[in-house]
Amino acid sequence: MCSADHDDTPHDAATPAHDAQPAADQRHGVTRTQAEDAVRILLRWSGDDPTREGLLDTPKRVAKAYGDWFSGYAIDPEEYLKRTFEEVGGYDEMVVLRDIEFESHCEHHMAPIIGKAHVGYLPSGRVVGISKLARVVDAYARRFQVQEKMTAQIARCIQDVLKPRGVGVVIEAAHECMTTRGIHKRGVSMVTSKMLGDFRDDARTRSEFLHFINNGAGR
């Protein structure tokens, strides 16, 4: 379906850039200097000396990294979905985007969450450029998150803006707060899902979606 695959929307106010960051030295009422001082405190708390050569520029680097990792707070994910395509030749079957890789951070320990999201919806006359689905995932991932909440946020955003007949979102992720601390269990992934509309009410629709994301169409 060429119209759904085509994505020539410029990065303007309606479609913020993936890595957009405020140019100012102040974010959310906190100055860059305050943020860098907080990093120095954590370095001392960890037992190291923030004035030694290897750590001198670390506070600056961490503040810059936070601007990237948590850029989702400056983005309204709904804006990505507002440009849609209606000339789709009568297509009204499921649209699925698999294996959307993302990086997030656990709101409990600030540790990384690394995973993939699978998104599907049943259009009701309008479809959206497929890159926009990935951008919605990214916008929510680039915040402090709980995986269950993130899964529901993505599904609800698509449902509220596109008004499809149904939405399905499945997320598989590894949580570093479990693998690098606490119970120290590696190779463990968490799977969450959110089904809305026909994906929730119709077992055949839900089964088709799960088949697509687990096996791929035609496999």
N, C-alpha and C positions, 0 to 999 in steps of 0.2 A: 504494500500500500504506500505508494510514493509520497502522497501528501503527508502522511504521518511521519515518514522518515525524514522529510525535508525540514531543515531547521535553519532558516536564514535570518532569524530575528536578531537585530543588533542589540548589543548590551547597552540599553539606555535605562532611564529611570524605572521603566515598567519591568525590565528584566535585568536585575542587578548582576554584576559579574560574580563568577564563582568565588574569587578570592578578594572581593572588595573589602577594603579596610578604611576606616576613617583616617584622614590625613593629619588630624590634630593630634597633639601630644596628650590629650585627655580623652578617656573613654569611660562612659557611664559614671562620670563624677570622680574618677580616679586618674591622677596624673601619671605619666610614664615614670617620673622620678619616684613616686610612691610605690608603683608596681616593682621597680627595680630594687628599692629598699626592702620590700617584702621578700624578694628572692634572697637577698643577702641574709636576712634573718633566718630563713629556712636553711641556708647553707651552714650558718653557725649552729642551728639546732641539730643539723645532721652530724656535726662534729668536725667540720672543715673550716678553713680560713678563707673567706671571700676576698681577702686582699692578696692572696698568693697569685702568681702569674697566670696559672692555668684557669683561674676562676674570675679574673678581673672583668672580663667582658661577658661572663655568663649571665648576669642579671639583664643586660641589654638584649642578649640573644633569647632568653626565656620570654621577656616581654614581647619581643617581635614574634616569637613562635605562638604565643597565646593569641595574638592578633589574627593569626592564620587559623589555628585550631578552633577558635570560638567565633569565627566570623559569621556564623549562622544567626547570632543575635541581632545583627544589623540587616538581616534579610527577611522579607515577608515572602514565604514560600508560595502563597496564593498568587502572587504576581506572575510567577512563572507559567501558570496555567491559564492565564486570561486570554492569550492569543490562541485560538483554536482554528481547525479546518472543518468546514462543513461540506465541501465538495469531495466526497470520498466514494462516489460511485455506488451509494447504497450499502456500503460496508457496515454491518452491525454485529459482527462476531467479536470474540474476545481479542483484546490487545494485551500482550504480555511482554514485559521487559525483565529478563533474567540476569542474575549475577551482577548486580550493581554494587561494586565494591565501595566500602566506606570506612572511615576512621572516626571514632567518637571517643568520649571520655566518660567514665563512670562518675556520677555525681556524689557517690558515697566516699570514694577513695581518690578520685581524680586520676585514675589509672586508665590506660587505653582500652577501648573496645574495638576490635577489628573484625569486620564481617562482610557479608553480602546480603543485599535485599532483593526480593523478587516482587514485582508489582504487576497487577493485572486489573483491567476494568472492561466492562461491557458498555460501549458507547451508546448514547441515545441521541444520535444525530451529529455529535461533535467529537473530534479527536484532537489530540495535542501532539506537537512534535516530541518524539521519543526522548530527546535529550532533556526535555523539561521534566520528565518523570525522574530522571537521575538527579537533576538539580534540586528537586523537592526533597529527595532522600538526603542529599548532601547538606541542605540548609538545616534540616532537623538534626543531622548527625553532628554538625559543627556547633554543638552546645553540650553542656553537661547533661547527661542522659541516664535514664533507666530504659532498658531495651523494650520492656512492655509498653511504656509510655510512648517511646519513639514510633513503635509499630502502629499504635492507634493514631498518633498524630498524622502520620503519612496517609493512612487510609482516609481519615476524616477530611483532610485537606483536599484530596482528590474528589471525594464525594461532594463536598460543599461547593467546589468551584465548577467541576465538569457536569455535575448532576447525572452521572451515568446510571445504568440499571443495576450496577453492582461494582464493588471494588474488593480486591483481595491483596493482602500484603503479608509476605512471610519473610522473616529475618533470621539469619543464622550468624552467630557471632561468638568469638572467643573473648573472654573477659580477663584482662591482665591482673585485676584485683584478686582473682582466684588462682591464677597460674604463677604469679611472682610473689605472693604473700599469703598469709592465712593457711589454707589447706594445701597449697602448692600442687594442684592437680593440672598437669598439662594434657593437651590433646582433647580437652573437653569443650564442646560448643553448646550454646543455648539456642533453642529455636522457639520463636514466638510467631503468632499469626493473628490477623484481624480480618474478618470477613464482614462485608456490608451488603445489603440488598440481595440480589440473586445469588451472590457467592455464599451468603449465609443461609438463605431460605431454600435454595435448589441444590440438592445433593449432586446432581449431574454436573451442574456448572462448577461447583467446588471441586469435584473430582477431575474435571477437565483441566482446571487451573493447576491443580497439584501435579497432574500428569505432565503438563508443559514444563513446570519448573524442575521436576525431578528427572524427567527423561528427555525432554525436548520434543518439539513437533516432529512427527514422522520417524522417531527413533524406535 
